[in-house]
Amino acid sequence: LGVALWLAVGGGLLEIYAWARSETLFITLLLLVGWLLMRWEEHPSLAGALAVGLLTAWMTFVRWMGLAVVAWALLWMGWVVWQRRLARGWKHLALAAAGAGVPVGALLLVNRLAAGAATNRRLLWHPPSAAKWQQALQTVGEWFCTACRLDARGEMLVGALAVVGALGVVVFAWRRAARHQEACGAFVGRWGSFVVLYFGALVAAITLVDAATPLDKRLLAPLLPVLSLVLAVAAWECLRRRPIALTAGSVLWALFLAFTLWGDYHAFYDMRWGGVAVRSFRWQQAEIWKAVRTLPPDVLVLTNDMEGTIYYTNRPAHLLDVPVLKDGRLYHYDASLAEMVPLPYADMRAWGEALARSLQGKCVAVVYVTLKQPSNPALEQAMDVVARYRSGLLLAPPGGKACLRR
């Protein structure tokens, strides 16, 4: 229960939940694979082995790091088969490998036929820099102390202490459980091997395939629930025979959870109301969307936030390319050139006036959304303001208000 509460309020996963990123599904499938491995280990069956293989293949379709989960599952099953001298164990391994290999192989073949490359990657040598390792420590430090509001050095220090402390507790508990042949030893060994393999695969990917892969919250996210579970089981194994130490540890854990929840209160509030992009209440309740929905159906909509406008108004919209002021000049992003291109306007006011002239006589609504961008005085001066809200402006070209109010 304590680990479940921690995973619910931990800032590292809170952001991933709010964004509804692929890690949410990846972590769910990972825990399901771990459960299936445990069930197969308790009652080996060909159906269980196939289920493990198919589920790891599905994880590879969700994120390419699922390949590390495939390797972990097969290696752990191989270890169990070898250790127990399991009869017909090779059939279990072969079936699990086929369940994982056939779908993944089919995906690589489709990529090869459609794009000319199975993975679109080349092997090069570029080991992780010191900044990558520092980023990993910062991520761990932020996980374990989300409410501390530390600077980069403080996060690295907390991360290093957390890694060393957790490693010591886990090794001690694993050796103790193995000596007494207790079930928690297998649990710690199973998930501990996943941590080593997954992190090793990340380092190998950075070293040989993609140097730009960060060691940030997203890539390390699958390790947080696993490390939390392993550490909780290891701590229980260390303390359960010492009632006083167990009570003290439980009290400290409860205080830590309360401190984390208190520190994350603003994060909860901001993500609920300020939200992450279009999924926040502030966006859902914005008055500007109601105004756009009441426009006549033949009105052309130009907006600086095309995604939000289409999503909330359920009508077509075109992007209003608002220029950026840089070094005294106006630029806009040219997608065909993939670079910023200078514009022939002296300032934003000149751009606004040119835009108004180009739209004059047309039945056009300019929807300038201010939910994540500042106001734009140039547009207000050059066009007629139809409606003004805290969430944005509804504008019309000079003399075009009547077209929007039919």
Salt bridges, closest charged atoms under 4 A:
GLU15 OE2 - ARG21 NH1 3.67
GLU15 OE1 - LYS217 NZ 3.16
GLU23 OE2 - ARG63 NH1 2.22
GLU23 OE2 - ARG218 NE 2.94
GLU41 OE2 - ARG84 NH2 3.94
GLU41 OE1 - ARG190 NH2 3.06
GLU42 OE1 - ARG39 NH1 3.35
GLU142 OE2 - LYS217 NZ 2.90
GLU182 OE2 - ARG240 NH2 2.67
GLU182 OE2 - ARG241 NH2 2.63
GLU237 OE2 - ARG176 NE 3.97
GLU237 OE1 - ARG240 NE 3.10
GLU237 OE2 - ARG241 NH1 3.47
GLU287 OE2 - LYS290 NZ 3.43
ASP298 OD1 - ARG406 NH2 2.67
ASP305 OD2 - LYS372 NZ 3.45
ASP321 OD2 - HIS332 ND1 2.74
GLU353 OE2 - ARG349 NE 3.42
GLU380 OE1 - ARG388 NH1 2.78
